[in-house]
């Protein structure tokens, strides 16, 4: 009689996990070989990614500066403040 401490489900899950790890490992080996064979292409792709990320960061910073300038202009404008605001906390807390 064979006594097993694990079920068929655990065995199937470990086989599936091992298959996934094998596929990922083979893909990484393949990418490594391609990078060794064509380093100029991947250097160009990396440079392109950094260039596009830099453009995105610069555009976001410019948008933030423009929005902040618009907020500063609105807050310093006297017509935006009505002046009729009063907070009457005494009315609610009379002893």
VEXTORKE-609152 format. One record per residue (C-alpha): y, x, z; residue in one letter; residue number from 0; chain. Coordinates in nm, 3 decimals. Layout:
% VEXTORKE-609152
+---------+---------+---------+-----+-----+-------+
:      yy :      xx :      zz : res :   n : chain :
+---------+---------+---------+-----+-----+-------+
:       Y :       X :       Z :   a : NUM :     A :
...
+---------+---------+---------+-----+-----+-------+
This chain:
% VEXTORKE-609152
+---------+---------+---------+-----+-----+-------+
:      yy :      xx :      zz : res :   n : chain :
+---------+---------+---------+-----+-----+-------+
:   0.000 :   0.000 :   0.000 :   x :   0 :     A :
:   0.341 :   0.136 :  -0.103 :   x :   1 :     A :
:   0.622 :   0.072 :   0.142 :   x :   2 :     A :
:   0.972 :   0.105 :  -0.009 :   x :   3 :     A :
:   1.296 :   0.111 :   0.185 :   x :   4 :     A :
:   1.499 :  -0.011 :  -0.110 :   x :   5 :     A :
:   1.487 :  -0.311 :  -0.336 :   x :   6 :     A :
:   1.473 :  -0.331 :  -0.712 :   x :   7 :     A :
:   1.843 :  -0.426 :  -0.713 :   x :   8 :     A :
:   1.942 :  -0.099 :  -0.549 :   x :   9 :     A :
:   1.724 :   0.093 :  -0.794 :   x :  10 :     A :
:   1.886 :  -0.084 :  -1.090 :   x :  11 :     A :
:   2.235 :  -0.022 :  -0.951 :   x :  12 :     A :
:   2.166 :   0.349 :  -0.905 :   x :  13 :     A :
:   2.028 :   0.374 :  -1.261 :   x :  14 :     A :
:   2.336 :   0.197 :  -1.396 :   x :  15 :     A :
:   2.564 :   0.428 :  -1.198 :   x :  16 :     A :
:   2.375 :   0.735 :  -1.322 :   x :  17 :     A :
:   2.405 :   0.611 :  -1.680 :   x :  18 :     A :
:   2.781 :   0.563 :  -1.640 :   x :  19 :     A :
:   2.824 :   0.909 :  -1.491 :   x :  20 :     A :
:   2.621 :   1.062 :  -1.777 :   x :  21 :     A :
:   2.832 :   0.886 :  -2.041 :   x :  22 :     A :
:   3.158 :   0.996 :  -1.875 :   x :  23 :     A :
:   3.028 :   1.353 :  -1.846 :   x :  24 :     A :
:   2.930 :   1.365 :  -2.213 :   x :  25 :     A :
:   3.269 :   1.224 :  -2.315 :   x :  26 :     A :
:   3.447 :   1.489 :  -2.108 :   x :  27 :     A :
:   3.237 :   1.762 :  -2.269 :   x :  28 :     A :
:   3.321 :   1.620 :  -2.611 :   x :  29 :     A :
:   3.693 :   1.608 :  -2.536 :   x :  30 :     A :
:   3.675 :   1.966 :  -2.409 :   x :  31 :     A :
:   3.514 :   2.085 :  -2.732 :   x :  32 :     A :
:   3.769 :   1.901 :  -2.945 :   x :  33 :     A :
:   4.055 :   2.051 :  -2.744 :   x :  34 :     A :
:   3.908 :   2.398 :  -2.788 :   x :  35 :     A :
:   3.873 :   2.339 :  -3.162 :   x :  36 :     A :
:   4.218 :   2.188 :  -3.220 :   x :  37 :     A :
:   4.460 :   2.314 :  -2.951 :   x :  38 :     A :
:   4.770 :   2.275 :  -3.172 :   x :  39 :     A :
:   4.710 :   1.903 :  -3.221 :   x :  40 :     A :
:   4.670 :   1.839 :  -2.849 :   x :  41 :     A :
:   4.971 :   2.054 :  -2.764 :   x :  42 :     A :
:   5.171 :   1.844 :  -3.008 :   x :  43 :     A :
:   5.040 :   1.522 :  -2.851 :   x :  44 :     A :
:   5.123 :   1.645 :  -2.500 :   x :  45 :     A :
:   5.472 :   1.744 :  -2.614 :   x :  46 :     A :
:   5.517 :   1.401 :  -2.772 :   x :  47 :     A :
:   5.411 :   1.227 :  -2.452 :   x :  48 :     A :
:   5.658 :   1.432 :  -2.244 :   x :  49 :     A :
:   5.935 :   1.373 :  -2.499 :   x :  50 :     A :
:   5.881 :   0.997 :  -2.498 :   x :  51 :     A :
:   5.862 :   0.990 :  -2.117 :   x :  52 :     A :
:   6.190 :   1.182 :  -2.102 :   x :  53 :     A :
:   6.357 :   0.936 :  -2.338 :   x :  54 :     A :
:   6.230 :   0.648 :  -2.126 :   x :  55 :     A :
:   6.362 :   0.804 :  -1.805 :   x :  56 :     A :
:   6.700 :   0.878 :  -1.961 :   x :  57 :     A :
:   6.730 :   0.522 :  -2.097 :   x :  58 :     A :
:   6.641 :   0.376 :  -1.757 :   x :  59 :     A :
:   6.898 :   0.599 :  -1.584 :   x :  60 :     A :
:   7.168 :   0.496 :  -1.832 :   x :  61 :     A :
:   7.086 :   0.128 :  -1.773 :   x :  62 :     A :
:   7.111 :   0.178 :  -1.397 :   x :  63 :     A :
:   7.446 :   0.359 :  -1.428 :   x :  64 :     A :
:   7.587 :   0.084 :  -1.652 :   x :  65 :     A :
:   7.467 :  -0.189 :  -1.417 :   x :  66 :     A :
:   7.610 :  -0.006 :  -1.115 :   x :  67 :     A :
:   7.943 :   0.037 :  -1.294 :   x :  68 :     A :
:   7.949 :  -0.335 :  -1.371 :   x :  69 :     A :
:   7.873 :  -0.416 :  -1.006 :   x :  70 :     A :
:   8.147 :  -0.183 :  -0.884 :   x :  71 :     A :
:   8.396 :  -0.341 :  -1.122 :   x :  72 :     A :
:   8.300 :  -0.691 :  -1.007 :   x :  73 :     A :
:   8.318 :  -0.606 :  -0.637 :   x :  74 :     A :
:   8.661 :  -0.441 :  -0.669 :   x :  75 :     A :
:   8.804 :  -0.732 :  -0.866 :   x :  76 :     A :
:   9.040 :  -0.941 :  -0.647 :   x :  77 :     A :
:   8.978 :  -1.263 :  -0.839 :   x :  78 :     A :
:   8.615 :  -1.264 :  -0.728 :   x :  79 :     A :
:   8.718 :  -1.300 :  -0.362 :   x :  80 :     A :
:   8.839 :  -1.646 :  -0.276 :   x :  81 :     A :
:   8.955 :  -1.572 :   0.077 :   x :  82 :     A :
:   8.871 :  -1.918 :   0.211 :   x :  83 :     A :
:   8.555 :  -1.811 :   0.383 :   x :  84 :     A :
:   8.544 :  -1.863 :   0.756 :   x :  85 :     A :
:   8.250 :  -1.837 :   0.988 :   x :  86 :     A :
:   8.287 :  -2.060 :   1.289 :   x :  87 :     A :
:   8.024 :  -1.943 :   1.532 :   x :  88 :     A :
:   8.224 :  -2.081 :   1.825 :   x :  89 :     A :
:   8.168 :  -2.437 :   1.704 :   x :  90 :     A :
:   7.796 :  -2.412 :   1.752 :   x :  91 :     A :
:   7.780 :  -2.229 :   2.085 :   x :  92 :     A :
:   8.017 :  -2.417 :   2.309 :   x :  93 :     A :
:   7.917 :  -2.397 :   2.676 :   x :  94 :     A :
+---------+---------+---------+-----+-----+-------+
